[in-house]
Amino acid sequence: MKYSELVESGTKESEVQSFLVDGNTVPMTIRIPNNLRESAKAAASLRGKGLSAFVRMRMIGELSKPRERS
């Protein structure tokens, strides 16, 4: 099943989160401003997490939010 199918079917937030954390890990490279990277590292550190864990946590949170239909 794909993420879009989960969203369209009205799957519960917890089930979407489970789908998002399951599977193999893959490397990802992104280009962002240094100030954004340093700020994100500081925010992650304040939460006791590393930058990668912080980014994953925020992505999962955003992608698992209930969607309003337009």
MDTraj code that builds the backbone (N, CA, C; nanometers):
import mdtraj as md
import numpy as np

residues = "MET LYS TYR SER GLU LEU VAL GLU SER GLY THR LYS GLU SER GLU VAL GLN SER PHE LEU VAL ASP GLY ASN THR VAL PRO MET THR ILE ARG ILE PRO ASN ASN LEU ARG GLU SER ALA LYS ALA ALA ALA SER LEU ARG GLY LYS GLY LEU SER ALA PHE VAL ARG MET ARG MET ILE GLY GLU LEU SER LYS PRO ARG GLU ARG SER".split()
xyz = np.array([
    [0.0843, -0.1172, 0.0000],
    [0.0000, 0.0000, 0.0000],
    [0.0892, 0.1242, 0.0000],
    [0.0442, 0.2291, -0.0679],
    [0.1196, 0.3537, -0.0753],
    [0.0631, 0.4548, 0.0240],
    [0.1468, 0.5532, 0.0579],
    [0.1058, 0.6596, 0.1496],
    [-0.0214, 0.7281, 0.1017],
    [-0.0283, 0.7605, -0.0261],
    [-0.1461, 0.8295, -0.0795],
    [-0.2732, 0.7477, -0.0606],
    [-0.2626, 0.6155, -0.0713],
    [-0.3789, 0.5291, -0.0511],
    [-0.4237, 0.5320, 0.0948],
    [-0.3276, 0.5364, 0.1871],
    [-0.3615, 0.5447, 0.3292],
    [-0.4375, 0.6736, 0.3594],
    [-0.3880, 0.7833, 0.3059],
    [-0.4508, 0.9130, 0.3302],
    [-0.5914, 0.9164, 0.2711],
    [-0.6052, 0.8699, 0.1491],
    [-0.7353, 0.8730, 0.0813],
    [-0.8378, 0.7812, 0.1475],
    [-0.7914, 0.6731, 0.2107],
    [-0.8846, 0.5784, 0.2723],
    [-0.9254, 0.6189, 0.4131],
    [-0.8672, 0.7276, 0.4656],
    [-0.9039, 0.7740, 0.5997],
    [-0.8456, 0.6890, 0.7109],
    [-0.7302, 0.6296, 0.6888],
    [-0.6646, 0.5463, 0.7878],
    [-0.6312, 0.6277, 0.9120],
    [-0.6363, 0.5624, 1.0293],
    [-0.6069, 0.6302, 1.1559],
    [-0.4624, 0.6807, 1.1583],
    [-0.4426, 0.7908, 1.2328],
    [-0.3108, 0.8542, 1.2426],
    [-0.2040, 0.7550, 1.2902],
    [-0.2372, 0.6736, 1.3897],
    [-0.1391, 0.5779, 1.4424],
    [-0.0988, 0.4741, 1.3370],
    [-0.1919, 0.4356, 1.2515],
    [-0.1596, 0.3385, 1.1465],
    [-0.0723, 0.4015, 1.0386],
    [-0.0956, 0.5284, 1.0082],
    [-0.0113, 0.5988, 0.9121],
    [0.1301, 0.6108, 0.9681],
    [0.1420, 0.6459, 1.0965],
    [0.2736, 0.6560, 1.1599],
    [0.3467, 0.5225, 1.1531],
    [0.2760, 0.4149, 1.1807],
    [0.3363, 0.2818, 1.1742],
    [0.3875, 0.2515, 1.0341],
    [0.3093, 0.2859, 0.9338],
    [0.3509, 0.2669, 0.7943],
    [0.4774, 0.3461, 0.7638],
    [0.4838, 0.4707, 0.8118],
    [0.5958, 0.5589, 0.7797],
    [0.7275, 0.5136, 0.8426],
    [0.7236, 0.4500, 0.9589],
    [0.8482, 0.4085, 1.0245],
    [0.8914, 0.2688, 0.9841],
    [0.8034, 0.1955, 0.9149],
    [0.8364, 0.0604, 0.8729],
    [0.9188, 0.0649, 0.7440],
    [0.9994, -0.0346, 0.7222],
    [1.0753, -0.0433, 0.5975],
    [1.2232, -0.0169, 0.6170],
    [1.2941, -0.0309, 0.5096],
    [1.4396, -0.0113, 0.5114],
    [1.4737, 0.1371, 0.5177],
    [1.5906, 0.1665, 0.5728],
    [1.6388, 0.3040, 0.5731],
    [1.7201, 0.3286, 0.4460],
    [1.7153, 0.4508, 0.3984],
    [1.7906, 0.4903, 0.2793],
    [1.8577, 0.6243, 0.3074],
    [1.9737, 0.6473, 0.2488],
    [2.0387, 0.7770, 0.2667],
    [1.9662, 0.8846, 0.1865],
    [1.9706, 1.0075, 0.2367],
    [1.9071, 1.1188, 0.1676],
    [1.9966, 1.2414, 0.1834],
    [2.0169, 1.3112, 0.0753],
    [2.0967, 1.4331, 0.0782],
    [2.0075, 1.5495, 0.0396],
    [2.0079, 1.6534, 0.1224],
    [1.9335, 1.7750, 0.0897],
    [2.0257, 1.8955, 0.1077],
    [1.9952, 1.9997, 0.0352],
    [2.0730, 2.1221, 0.0466],
    [1.9850, 2.2263, 0.1141],
    [2.0302, 2.2745, 0.2305],
    [1.9563, 2.3754, 0.3051],
    [2.0546, 2.4824, 0.3512],
    [2.0054, 2.6012, 0.3817],
    [2.0944, 2.7053, 0.4324],
    [2.1600, 2.6620, 0.5642],
    [2.2825, 2.7021, 0.5844],
    [2.3569, 2.6671, 0.7049],
    [2.2836, 2.7124, 0.8307],
    [2.2240, 2.8316, 0.8279],
    [2.1522, 2.8804, 0.9464],
    [2.0361, 2.7885, 0.9826],
    [1.9659, 2.7355, 0.8823],
    [1.8558, 2.6429, 0.9074],
    [1.9086, 2.5142, 0.9684],
    [2.0171, 2.4630, 0.9139],
    [2.0772, 2.3392, 0.9666],
    [2.1218, 2.3571, 1.1111],
    [2.1902, 2.4661, 1.1397],
    [2.2386, 2.4901, 1.2753],
    [2.1228, 2.5092, 1.3734],
    [2.0183, 2.5779, 1.3295],
    [1.9008, 2.5981, 1.4142],
    [1.8299, 2.4653, 1.4415],
    [1.8192, 2.3809, 1.3389],
    [1.7561, 2.2501, 1.3555],
    [1.8394, 2.1617, 1.4487],
    [1.9706, 2.1675, 1.4364],
    [2.0570, 2.0913, 1.5265],
    [2.0373, 2.1362, 1.6705],
    [2.0261, 2.2679, 1.6921],
    [2.0048, 2.3208, 1.8272],
    [1.8690, 2.2773, 1.8816],
    [1.7655, 2.2831, 1.7976],
    [1.6317, 2.2408, 1.8397],
    [1.6319, 2.0923, 1.8751],
    [1.6996, 2.0124, 1.7950],
    [1.7092, 1.8686, 1.8220],
    [1.7817, 1.8431, 1.9532],
    [1.8890, 1.9142, 1.9745],
    [1.9669, 1.8980, 2.0966],
    [1.8849, 1.9330, 2.2204],
    [1.8041, 2.0376, 2.2111],
    [1.7180, 2.0767, 2.3235],
    [1.6176, 1.9670, 2.3572],
    [1.5855, 1.8839, 2.2605],
    [1.4916, 1.7726, 2.2813],
    [1.5645, 1.6409, 2.3102],
    [1.6967, 1.6481, 2.3187],
    [1.7752, 1.5283, 2.3473],
    [1.7846, 1.4332, 2.2296],
    [1.7771, 1.4862, 2.1083],
    [1.7809, 1.4041, 1.9878],
    [1.8903, 1.4536, 1.8945],
    [1.9278, 1.3686, 1.8016],
    [2.0184, 1.4080, 1.6958],
    [1.9392, 1.4720, 1.5829],
    [2.0085, 1.5353, 1.4906],
    [1.9431, 1.6033, 1.3797],
    [1.8603, 1.5069, 1.2948],
    [1.9146, 1.3917, 1.2612],
    [1.8404, 1.2954, 1.1783],
    [1.7122, 1.2496, 1.2465],
    [1.7193, 1.2182, 1.3752],
    [1.6000, 1.1757, 1.4488],
    [1.4976, 1.2879, 1.4554],
    [1.5445, 1.4097, 1.4739],
    [1.4550, 1.5255, 1.4793],
    [1.3832, 1.5444, 1.3456],
    [1.4570, 1.5349, 1.2367],
    [1.3970, 1.5514, 1.1036],
    [1.2955, 1.4400, 1.0783],
    [1.3312, 1.3157, 1.1098],
    [1.2367, 1.2045, 1.0925],
    [1.1106, 1.2260, 1.1752],
    [1.1278, 1.2669, 1.3004],
    [1.0151, 1.2895, 1.3896],
    [0.9211, 1.3962, 1.3327],
    [0.9777, 1.5057, 1.2827],
    [0.8957, 1.6138, 1.2279],
    [0.8262, 1.5706, 1.0980],
    [0.8964, 1.4945, 1.0155],
    [0.8356, 1.4461, 0.8908],
    [0.7199, 1.3516, 0.9205],
    [0.7401, 1.2591, 1.0132],
    [0.6345, 1.1650, 1.0494],
    [0.5157, 1.2402, 1.1075],
    [0.5426, 1.3380, 1.1930],
    [0.4345, 1.4184, 1.2507],
    [0.3540, 1.4909, 1.1443],
    [0.4218, 1.5480, 1.0487],
    [0.3534, 1.6218, 0.9419],
    [0.2759, 1.5280, 0.8496],
    [0.3366, 1.4166, 0.8132],
    [0.2739, 1.3248, 0.7185],
    [0.1603, 1.2419, 0.7790],
    [0.1546, 1.2326, 0.9114],
    [0.0495, 1.1526, 0.9738],
    [-0.0673, 1.2362, 1.0268],
    [-0.0602, 1.3685, 1.0130],
    [-0.1711, 1.4539, 1.0550],
    [-0.2941, 1.4254, 0.9715],
    [-0.4101, 1.4288, 1.0351],
    [-0.5338, 1.4130, 0.9559],
    [-0.5428, 1.5235, 0.8510],
    [-0.5886, 1.4882, 0.7338],
    [-0.5993, 1.5822, 0.6233],
    [-0.7411, 1.6318, 0.6076],
    [-0.7548, 1.7601, 0.5783],
    [-0.8859, 1.8149, 0.5464],
    [-0.9038, 1.8064, 0.3952],
    [-1.0172, 1.7636, 0.3538],
    [-1.0448, 1.7557, 0.2095],
    [-1.0804, 1.8934, 0.1577],
    [-1.0294, 1.9290, 0.0393],
    [-1.0617, 2.0596, -0.0189],
    [-1.1743, 2.0527, -0.1173],
])
top = md.Topology()
chain = top.add_chain()
for i, resn in enumerate(residues, 1):
    res = top.add_residue(resn, chain, resSeq=i)
    for name in ("N", "CA", "C"):
        top.add_atom(name, md.element.get_by_symbol(name[0]), res)
traj = md.Trajectory(xyz[None], top)
